[in-house]
Amino acid sequence: MMSVPTLALVGLRGYGGVHLGVLRRRHAAGELRLVGAVDPAGPVPELPEGVPCVDTLPELLATVVPDVTVIASPIPTHLPFARLALEAGSDVYLEKPPVAGLDEYDDLVEVVRRSGRSLQVGFQNLGSPAVPRVQELVAGGAVGEVEQVSGLGLWNRRPSYYARAAWAGRRMLDGRRTADGVVTNPLAHAANTALRLAGIQRRDQIAGVDTELYRVHDIDCDDTAWVRVQPVEGPPVCLAFTLAAGEQQEPTVSVRGTTGTVSLAYTADRIEVARGQQVEQEQHGREDLVVDLIRHHQDPGHPLLSSLAATEAFMVVLEAVQRAPVTPVDPAHVAWSDEEDPSPHLADVEEWCARALAHGGGFAAAGAPWASPEAVTRWRPSQPLAAVELDGAVVAVEGDGGDVAAENGPRPFLHPLRTRRGVRVTDDHPFDHVWHHGLSVALQHVAGTNFWGGRTYLPEGGYQWRDDHGRIVHRGFTERTADSWTEELEWIARSGDPVLSERRRLRWWSADPRAWAFELEFTLTPSGTDAVELGSPGSHGREGGGYGGLTWRLPRSTDVHLRTAAATGEEAVHGSVAPWVAWSGTVEGGDVTLALAGADETTAADPWFVRVRDYPALGSSLAWSSPAVTSREQPLTRRFTALVADGRLDDDEVVGLLTPPA
């Protein structure tokens, strides 16, 4: 006889209260056993008698590991809470959006893989057979050849909606992404369902994402949005959403073809098939996704209806939206109701959403008077070029940098970089410096071109935005083995002219069960016949600003111990010359130790560039206070060894593990 499944609920308020109502009824009926709840605000009267409520998830997991943990907490807590539950041995139901960005998505996928547990994402409408029924109708020719998949959301939210929580309406809170916004939160179901109906579930199926984001409310994120997802193959997915409609209407996802349209009112699980004047309707029910996860827990052969893997394309859209600017709407186009908590109405937004979907090009292209072509942004996900694999686990990926905007220094870079336990030790596009990208090679001053990204530092006037940004492009691999690769890259100026050619070699090995290490060598050669100066802000007069060369941007870190053999702390290490530099700290996922060493005398003579207080980073300066020079006769080469380890290692361990194998 199968035992009664045990569940815990994280978050008793907000949407957690909805989950509690369902779980309470099933608990009373003996269908499941609610064994604990977590909420720092304390219990609520609806919590069944005898069910403990604690302040933190670690407290709960120290006493009981439920079969399933339901997480309905603020978005920034999704990853750490899911990690705790999964690593403890619990399956997880996680409210949407699952996490706040693609980096966190990749982290969560890795945790799921390593834990061997399962995770269901709370796109509740996917519990309805209406979704596969629409797919069946379209595949059967109900609409002819598909031209477009559309999502239409006309909702209304008052200021109180954004005042309900500190993270509401925010893109960042306390240095962490919140990923709120009409596309990624209230109408996320429509976006995800449209992608599902289009057959788009993976990032490699997406060629690009166009966004056009606006806000009526006094918030950071979007409350009115246009999104167009262009797949590698097939028709586009177009989304027109607003939280400033005159009246809230039922959201729909539609598949338009040459002979008809199938529409799904996903909140009601109702399908409408329109062919000319003929309209047919179907009504469907819905399976509870928590129950579906329980069934999967009891029978792993039962497929999840809303698995984490199936949300990857949605996370690409979320990432595109989070990186795009949000344009405030001119107040002249907004009417507010005469109430204490007023309702906004963006002028004719219902008509412009319909026109944008019919046009397929967005609000500005359709002619909306409150829209602007300057709000349109095009983005595509980075494509992997190569991966570092140890014992069946991918510990590093080199991406092509195709997701980097022109002003942020497009270039190939290693990200994510992980420890052997799967803890990520790189960051990309951090909010404080969006031109920082994992572990990469870049410089700010190369023959008048900024390959670093961001503002350019000049002796006259300091940092300035200039139209001087170049890009670094992967041109191909000349060698690939089981433990190394060699690639050719080209540094191209804004004009399109080549400035430098680069040869880069990466070789890696297992250092011990806690750590792995790699050697990275790069050689820069002028594309033309003249020698080329390689400079930094430091070589252009900024004291202590000699960044450029090999740079390792780290994720948010606490309790940092930065040192060389002779110095400790940021002030002492920054600008010093030492055989190695090491960083131990706590990041999302645990304690780590990272280290760099110059692998030859020339490289070891370059000063270390480090940051702790303002942001976390390690690097080696090619041009600390004066430019370096490369020529065809004497190309510039630098060679490093690097260590990536779990835990806090002492100096002797660092030095020993940095030594390459014979």
Summary of the structure (lengths in Angstrom):
residues: 662
radius of gyration: 26.6
end to end distance: 58.1
largest distance: 82.0
contacts: 2346
relative contact order: 0.08
helix: 22%
strand: 37%
